[in-house]
Amino acid sequence: MNSYDAIIIGAGHNGLTTAAWLAKAGKKVLVLEKRSVVGGACVGNDAALDPAPFSGGFLRPDIVRHLKLTQFGLNPAPVATDLISLLPDSRQLVLSADPVKTAESIAQFSAADAAKWPDFVRFMDKAAATLEAAYATPIPRLPKFSPTEGLPLAQLALKIRGLGARDMYAFIRLLPMSAKEFLDDWFESDALKAAIASLGIHNANLGVMSAGSAYNLLHQYLIRGGWGQPANDLRQVIAALESAAKAFGAEIRTSAEVARVTVENERVSGVLLASGEQNSAGTVLCSADPKRTFLSLVTPEPLDPEFVWQVQTLKMRGVTAMAAAQSAAPLPAGTLIVAPSLNYLERAYDAAKYGQISEKPYLEITTAGNSLSIHFQFAPYFLKNATWNAETRAKLESIVVDTLETRLPNLKSQIHNLKSLTPLDLETAFSLTEGDPHHGQLALDQFFFMRPIPGYASQKTPIAGLYLCGSGVHGGGGVSGIAGRNAAKAVLKGSL
């Protein structure tokens, strides 16, 4: 039996961030990855051609600095891309990092909205910075906690107060609002509101009229660093993290499936691999989602029945499918979306409510030369009167091509090598329960103090020495590394 200071389950971006952070602190670290490649949801089965659950994102700047990732091949600052709304009348609405370019594009639809744009971006940047501060704040276990544990919350409250009365009120008010309500307060153009609101339903089982979709909008704006997906290759992100972790001394093993987290006297003792091999550690960090962690990897005996029930009732409810394809002709550079109106987006969500694949979906297409990465909503994990099989996959792919053809004429004859991932594929290939890339919906009852469940937002679990470091915890969701960083800090604070 090999012994380590910490064992990390899963070599996705969060697992690798945790591993590199702990190894840099001098800890003996082992990373175990079920798949034959590292990268998790950032990398397809064939890194060059297959779709992956995530098509964009970037690590937070403090992670890049602390782990010195630029020395391991990571671009220091991912370039923001334009978010380009493809409208039915062949017009395009462009949301760019360049405020002048954006204002000119918005002016096609509303001069008043173009005038408001700079103030809106100013508020979004301040709100995103506040949300990032909240994600970096350790969340104590409520309702009882010591004054020392409460100090970070007091510091966060001061930061929120520092927004000023107007922006503080707007930030707090935003969190429970629907994307439509939030944007109705700012703009009059339906095309503009729909383009922005698309971020509010991205990877979420929500419509633009659902409470909490404005919070998801702000979350997406933060982890993207703007409107479009960052123009960086997630394979490069993973390669840099892997190289850094190894350089700091971490051991990374692929094709090493963990069968069980071993527990002795209510404290973690290590892991048992599917091969029968055992490895011991006083600390185990799991980057799998909470349901998979506590209902599959940990036997229920050491867990309180109330805690198990809360885990069982976590809302996963994936509604996302992905596709990748090649085009014979170059495509417009940027992040292209099919989101022409608020009603269009809400009707796309209506399909999910009834267990159907949306016939007129919200699409987000990330382009890189002749390659397309296509995000499809809504395609619910639980279909009514159907299952995910060859027939439903064919239907999904047909809708993708037909929808793109309406916005990019002649694409149907140029597209080839189309491959898709259904929600069931996301579960079976990437261990995403119910096909949810966020490891649990970013809903009002599953965020901040209540993520993943009330009382356990600090990465700690009821089992001493077992931590969560995946997207299902506070600050998680998408590619940012926040959850992995926070978990590593929590472990080091506990004097591993």
Secondary structure, DSSP 8 states (H G I E B T S, - for coil): -EEEEEEEE--SHHHHHHHHHHHHTT--EEEE-SSSSS-GGGS-SSTTTS--S-------HHHHHHTTGGGGT--SS-----EEEE-TTS-EEEE-SSHHHHHHHHHTT-HHHHHHHHHHHHHHHHHHHHHHHHHTS----SS---HHHHHHHHHHHHHHHTT-HHHHHHHHHHTTS-HHHHHHTT---HHHHHHHHHHHHTTSS--TTSTTHHHHHHHHHHHHTSSS--S--HHHHHHHHHHHHHHTT-EEESS--EEEEEEETTEEEEEEETTS-EEEEEEEEE-S-HHHIIIIIS-STTS-HHHHHHHHT-------EEEEEEESS---SSEEEE---HHHHHHHHHHHHTT---SS-EEEEEEETTEEEEEEE---SS-TT--SSHHHHHHHHHHHHHHHHHHSTTHHHHEEEEEEE-HHHHHHHH--GGG-TTSS---GGGSGGGSSSTT--SSB-SSBTEEE-STTSTT-SSSS-HHHHHHHHHHHHTT-
